[in-house]
Amino acid sequence: MARTMARLRMGDLEKPYFVSYTARETRRTTLRCDFGGLVVSEENPDRGLKAEVRVGDASFDNTHYVGADSWRYRPFVGDLPLEDDYDALRASLWSLTDEAYKASLKRLSQKRAYKNTKAALEELPDLSTDTAPRTFLPLAAEPFDRKAWEGRVCELSRVFRNFPAVQQSWVYLDVSVENRWFVDSQGGAYARPAEDIELQFGGSAQAADGMETQQTRRQLFRSVSQLPPLPKLTQEVEAFAAELTGWTKAPVQAEYVGPVLFEGEGAAEFFNQLLAHNVSNPRSLWLENESEKKRFPAGALAGRIGLRVGPSFLDATDDPTPDQEDGTP
């Protein structure tokens, strides 16, 4: 970071005024069993890097603008060596920084030209001047017993053998343990773990009239320790398989026009789809080609700040801090 801020410059062109790096180290384990047989057991380590280089100043820089080369509007990301080799790591950092810097110079020039040709543009600062936070959390070091979980996943998958109507089935476990480091030129920095655990089981069946149905149950956890014990998971798979079997015997529903009551997950997802997309990303980008609006949409509620967006009898709250809901992680 110090080298970039002090020495990165092309001739008389502007030097970076803000730079940030995000490095991640991930170990992902994937297990899958079908009808009790192990189909997939993989473990893949990975390291990646993202570099952001801004030129101009906080009030007007190269960001929030999409030029005619819209396919290049992307974060600058690359791979990092899996080994802790200083020269290899340094070369990866410097190469990606150089690429991001040159692209930022080009985009800033294009953005200035675009501004000069447009009469009415919403001009907002491109970078906040808030105090940069520094947060360092204990990094993930939770062991994952791959062999033990191979047996558990296959034991869960074996439950489907007791339900002859189920034609296809699978139980899938994906464990991604990641550590992430961030630093920026304003003094901000963090180190934090990010675990992502997904357990999925599903199957397909066919009714007597030939109608096929396929269903999946997906559960997400924040750590391996939150995975339920095997007896509880077995009960869930058995209930799912029984429900899937029941669908093969369900009568054909007559045509219906009328109200529908959504409950449980269906109600939550219906509300999620109906409210608005991009609620947390309200700012619109400057687009060289207006036909690109669908690819770079602004927040759907950006024009309704301070106005009612739903009926008065509904409340919606977004609170990311709770760890549990009614005892469930």
C-alpha positions in Angstrom: 0.0 0.0 0.0 2.8 2.4 0.9 4.6 1.7 -2.4 1.4 2.2 -4.4 0.5 5.5 -2.8 4.1 6.9 -3.0 5.3 5.7 -6.4 2.5 4.6 -8.7 2.1 7.2 -11.4 2.2 7.4 -15.2 4.1 10.4 -16.4 2.1 13.6 -15.7 -1.2 11.8 -15.2 -2.9 11.7 -11.9 -1.7 9.4 -9.2 -4.1 7.4 -7.0 -5.8 9.2 -4.2 -7.4 6.1 -2.7 -6.5 2.4 -2.9 -7.8 -0.7 -1.2 -6.9 -4.4 -1.2 -9.1 -7.3 -0.1 -7.3 -10.7 0.2 -9.1 -13.9 1.0 -8.1 -17.5 1.8 -10.7 -20.2 1.3 -10.9 -23.9 1.9 -14.0 -25.5 0.4 -15.1 -29.0 1.0 -17.9 -30.6 -1.0 -19.6 -33.9 -0.2 -22.5 -35.6 -2.0 -24.2 -38.9 -1.6 -27.0 -40.6 -3.6 -29.1 -43.4 -2.0 -26.3 -44.0 0.5 -23.4 -44.0 -2.0 -20.6 -41.4 -1.9 -20.6 -39.6 -5.3 -18.4 -36.5 -4.6 -15.8 -35.8 -1.9 -13.6 -32.8 -2.8 -11.5 -30.3 -0.9 -10.2 -27.2 -2.7 -8.0 -24.5 -1.3 -8.1 -21.1 -3.0 -6.7 -17.6 -2.5 -7.9 -14.4 -4.2 -7.3 -10.7 -4.3 -9.3 -7.6 -5.2 -7.7 -4.3 -5.9 -9.5 -0.9 -6.1 -7.6 2.1 -7.4 -9.3 5.5 -7.6 -8.0 8.6 -9.3 -9.4 12.1 -9.1 -10.7 13.1 -5.7 -13.5 12.1 -3.3 -16.0 14.5 -4.9 -15.4 13.2 -8.5 -13.4 10.1 -9.4 -13.5 7.2 -11.9 -16.3 5.3 -10.2 -20.1 5.3 -10.7 -19.7 5.6 -14.5 -20.2 2.9 -17.1 -18.7 3.6 -20.5 -19.3 2.1 -23.9 -17.0 -0.7 -22.9 -19.5 -1.8 -20.3 -18.1 -5.4 -20.2 -15.0 -3.9 -18.5 -17.1 -2.5 -15.6 -16.0 -5.0 -13.0 -13.9 -5.3 -9.9 -10.2 -6.1 -10.5 -9.7 -9.5 -9.1 -7.0 -12.1 -9.5 -5.5 -15.2 -7.9 -2.9 -15.3 -5.2 -0.3 -18.0 -4.7 -1.4 -20.7 -2.4 2.1 -20.7 -0.8 3.4 -17.9 1.4 6.1 -16.9 -1.1 6.9 -13.2 -0.6 8.1 -12.5 -4.1 5.1 -14.3 -5.7 2.6 -12.6 -3.4 4.2 -9.2 -4.1 4.2 -9.7 -7.9 0.5 -10.6 -7.8 -0.4 -7.5 -5.8 1.7 -5.2 -8.0 0.4 -6.6 -11.3 -3.2 -6.3 -10.3 -2.7 -2.8 -9.0 -1.0 -1.7 -12.2 -3.9 -3.1 -14.2 -6.5 -1.4 -12.0 -4.7 2.0 -12.1 -4.5 2.1 -15.9 -8.1 1.3 -16.3 -9.1 3.9 -13.7 -7.2 6.6 -15.6 -9.0 5.7 -18.8 -12.4 5.7 -17.1 -11.9 9.0 -15.4 -11.1 10.6 -18.7 -14.2 9.1 -20.2 -16.4 10.2 -17.3 -15.2 13.8 -17.5 -16.0 13.9 -21.2 -19.5 12.4 -20.5 -20.1 15.0 -17.8 -19.3 17.8 -20.3 -21.9 16.6 -22.8 -24.8 16.2 -20.3 -26.8 19.2 -19.0 -28.5 17.7 -16.0 -26.7 15.1 -13.9 -27.1 14.1 -10.3 -23.7 14.9 -8.8 -23.0 13.2 -5.6 -19.6 12.6 -3.9 -18.0 9.4 -5.1 -16.3 8.5 -1.8 -17.3 9.0 1.8 -14.9 10.9 4.1 -16.0 9.0 7.2 -13.4 7.8 9.6 -12.0 4.5 8.4 -12.8 1.6 10.8 -10.2 -0.9 12.0 -11.6 -4.3 13.2 -9.6 -7.5 13.8 -11.6 -10.6 14.7 -10.2 -14.1 15.5 -9.6 -15.9 12.2 -11.4 -19.2 11.4 -9.5 -22.3 12.6 -12.4 -24.6 13.2 -11.4 -28.1 12.1 -13.7 -30.0 9.7 -13.7 -33.8 10.0 -14.2 -34.7 6.3 -14.2 -38.5 6.7 -16.7 -38.4 9.6 -19.1 -36.2 7.6 -18.7 -38.4 4.5 -20.3 -41.2 6.6 -23.0 -38.9 8.0 -24.0 -37.5 4.6 -24.2 -41.0 3.1 -26.2 -42.2 6.1 -28.7 -39.4 5.6 -28.9 -40.3 1.9 -29.5 -44.0 2.7 -32.9 -42.9 4.2 -34.3 -42.5 0.7 -34.0 -46.3 0.1 -37.0 -46.7 2.4 -39.2 -44.7 0.0 -39.6 -46.6 -3.3 -41.6 -43.8 -4.9 -38.5 -41.6 -4.8 -36.7 -42.1 -8.2 -33.8 -39.8 -7.6 -32.3 -38.4 -4.4 -29.3 -36.6 -3.1 -27.8 -35.2 0.0 -25.2 -32.4 -0.4 -22.9 -30.7 2.1 -20.8 -27.7 1.1 -18.4 -26.3 3.8 -16.6 -23.1 2.9 -14.2 -21.7 5.6 -12.8 -18.3 4.6 -10.5 -15.7 6.2 -10.5 -12.2 4.7 -8.1 -9.3 5.1 -8.7 -5.7 4.0 -6.6 -2.5 4.0 -7.2 0.9 2.5 -5.1 4.1 2.1 -7.3 6.0 4.5 -6.2 3.8 7.4 -9.1 1.4 7.4 -8.3 -2.3 7.9 -10.0 -5.5 9.1 -9.4 -9.2 9.4 -12.4 -11.4 9.8 -13.6 -15.0 9.3 -16.5 -15.9 7.0 -17.8 -19.4 7.2 -20.6 -20.6 4.8 -22.1 -24.0 5.4 -24.9 -25.3 3.2 -26.8 -28.6 3.7 -29.1 -29.6 0.9 -31.2 -32.7 0.3 -33.7 -33.3 -2.4 -35.3 -35.8 -4.7 -37.7 -36.4 -7.5 -40.8 -38.6 -8.0 -43.5 -39.3 -10.6 -47.2 -39.6 -10.1 -49.3 -42.3 -11.7 -50.4 -39.9 -14.5 -46.8 -39.2 -15.4 -46.5 -35.8 -13.7 -43.0 -35.4 -12.4 -42.1 -33.4 -9.3 -38.7 -32.4 -7.9 -38.2 -30.7 -4.5 -35.2 -29.5 -2.6 -34.6 -28.5 1.1 -31.7 -26.1 1.7 -30.3 -25.1 5.0 -27.6 -22.5 5.7 -25.4 -22.3 8.8 -22.7 -19.9 10.0 -20.4 -22.6 11.3 -19.9 -26.3 11.3 -20.7 -26.4 15.0 -24.3 -25.2 14.1 -25.1 -28.3 12.0 -27.8 -30.3 13.8 -27.1 -33.7 15.2 -27.5 -36.7 12.9 -30.8 -38.0 14.6 -32.5 -34.7 14.0 -31.3 -34.5 10.4 -32.5 -38.0 9.8 -36.0 -37.1 11.0 -36.0 -34.1 8.6 -34.9 -36.3 5.6 -37.6 -38.9 6.5 -40.3 -36.3 6.7 -39.2 -34.8 3.4 -39.1 -38.2 1.6 -42.6 -39.0 3.0 -43.9 -35.6 1.8 -42.4 -36.2 -1.7 -44.0 -39.7 -1.8 -47.4 -38.1 -0.8 -47.2 -35.7 -3.8 -47.2 -38.7 -6.2 -50.7 -39.6 -4.8 -52.2 -36.1 -4.7 -55.3 -35.6 -6.8 -55.1 -33.3 -9.8 -56.2 -29.8 -8.8 -59.2 -28.4 -10.7 -58.7 -24.9 -12.3 -59.0 -22.2 -9.7 -59.3 -18.5 -9.7 -59.3 -16.7 -6.4 -57.2 -15.5 -3.4 -54.1 -17.4 -2.2 -52.7 -17.3 1.3 -48.9 -17.6 1.5 -47.4 -19.0 4.7 -44.0 -19.7 6.1 -41.1 -19.5 3.7 -43.5 -18.9 0.8 -44.8 -15.7 2.6 -41.3 -14.5 3.2 -40.1 -15.1 -0.3 -43.3 -13.5 -1.8 -42.7 -10.4 0.3 -39.0 -10.4 -0.7 -39.9 -10.5 -4.4 -42.8 -8.1 -4.2 -41.2 -5.3 -2.1 -38.3 -4.2 -4.4 -35.0 -5.3 -5.7 -31.7 -3.5 -4.9 -33.2 -1.9 -1.7 -29.7 -1.4 -0.3 -28.1 -0.1 -3.5 -30.1 3.0 -4.4 -27.6 5.1 -6.3 -27.9 5.1 -10.1 -24.8 5.0 -12.3 -23.9 7.3 -15.2 -24.4 5.2 -18.3 -22.9 6.0 -21.7 -25.5 3.7 -23.2 -28.9 4.1 -21.6 -30.0 0.7 -22.9 -27.7 -0.8 -20.2 -30.1 0.3 -17.4 -31.3 -3.3 -17.0 -27.8 -4.5 -16.5 -26.9 -1.8 -14.0 -30.2 -1.0 -12.2 -30.6 1.5 -9.5 -32.4 0.7 -6.3 -36.1 0.2 -6.9 -37.0 2.6 -4.1 -34.4 5.3 -4.8 -37.1 7.7 -5.9 -39.3 7.0 -2.9 -37.1 7.9 0.1 -39.4 9.4 2.8 -42.5 8.1 1.1 -44.8 5.1 1.9 -43.9 2.0 0.0 -46.4 -0.5 1.5 -49.7 -0.7 3.3 -49.8 0.8 6.9 -50.5 -2.6 8.5 -47.1 -4.1 7.4 -43.8 -3.4 9.0 -40.4 -4.5 7.6 -37.2 -4.4 9.6 -33.7 -5.3 8.4 -31.5 -6.1 11.4 -28.3 -8.1 10.6 -27.1 -8.4 14.2 -29.2 -11.3 15.7 -27.5 -14.7 15.9 -30.7 -16.7 16.4 -34.4 -16.6 15.8 -36.5 -18.5 18.3 -33.5 -20.7 19.1 -32.6 -21.5 15.5 -29.2 -20.2 14.2 
